[in-house]
């Protein structure tokens, strides 16, 4: 978007970019940009906080009043108010993950975990009337079964003609992540993004199953499968020795 801003400005359209990655913005040098210290995916701050989000937008738009340049990069002065851990939040479950269990055993625990999170996920839907689950276009139980099959050597191709097998795997993984995180966010308190991520990757059978799936696919002779898992399946911040 920073690069696109230059073309828009050449056509006489004033632009302001909101930057989440400061070094990238420093290199592309858009005409005006506001860097914000928020996690990726939250360019105007935490969800359900319109007052704070308006403050971010107003700060960005004020850069249009500046007459210096040709490139302006300012830092937003406040942190995300939801970046601090909420001590009132309680995880809906904590799975005792053993590094010695078989892939088949872990796959079954993942499927049971998904079923147990169902009521919490339904409460999320009732409260927010939206969800980010649904990329795979199958039920969440079918997503878990699809991943379990690949973990145990019985991987199936995509059920959709317009979705490749690697993309179906990616969609199933994304749906499982979203399902668990939305379910976990329905408890008391308002967990920070870091709290939710740490819980998912360190304390759930589903998070561990995705780590195992990554190893299985990296060992595959199918280069497309090996390539896609290295870039998206486990976030860089959550990669541990042996992943």
Number of C-alpha atoms within 10 A of each C-alpha: 12 21 14 12 21 18 12 12 13 9 9 8 10 13 19 21 21 23 25 19 14 17 11 11 21 15 10 15 18 24 22 26 26 25 20 24 21 21 16 10 9 14 18 23 26 19 10 8 12 12 8 17 18 13 15 20 16 11 16 23 17 11 20 15 7 10 8 10 10 9 12 18 21 16 15 17 10 13 12 17 13 17 17 14 16 14 11 10 18 17 17 16 14 14 17 10 17 10 9 7 9 11 20 15 11 23 26 17 19 26 21 15 19 22 14 13 18 16 11 19 23 16 16 21 15 10 10 10 9 9 13 11 20 17 14 23 15 15 13 20 15 14 24 24 19 21 26 25 17 20 23 16 11 10 15 14 13 16 13 11 7 9 14 13 18 18 17 23 26 20 20 25 26 19 24 24 20 17 23 24 19 21 22 24 23 22 17 14 13 19 23 18 17 14 19 20 18 13 20 22 20 17 17 21 25 29 24 21 26 23 20 18 24 22 17 18 21 18 11 11 9 11 11 14 20 18 13 17 21 15 10 13 16 19 11 10 7 12 11 9 4 6 10
